[in-house]
Amino acid sequence: MIGVVSLPVVRVTEDGRTDIEDVVTR
C-alpha cells in the first residue's frame, strides 16, 4: 500500500436506507 487511501463505502442498513461512509484503509 502506498500512503493512505480513502474509499467511499456505500452500505445498505437493515431499514433499507443507504449509508455512505468514508473508510480509511492503511
N, C-alpha and C positions, 0 to 999 in steps of 0.2 A: 504494500500500500504506500502511495506517495502522499504525504501530508494528511490533511483531514478533509473528507468528502461528506457533504451534507446532502442527504437524499430525501425528497418529499415522499412520504408514505401515506397512501390513502387506505384507511381501514373502514370496514363496514361494521357498525355496532349491532348489538342484539335488537336494538329498536328499529333497525333498518336505515339508520342515518349513516352518512359518510363522514368520517373524521380525518382531517388532513394534518398529519404531524410531520415535523421536521426532525428526522433521525440523523444523528451524527455518528458515523462509523469511523473507527480509527484502525 
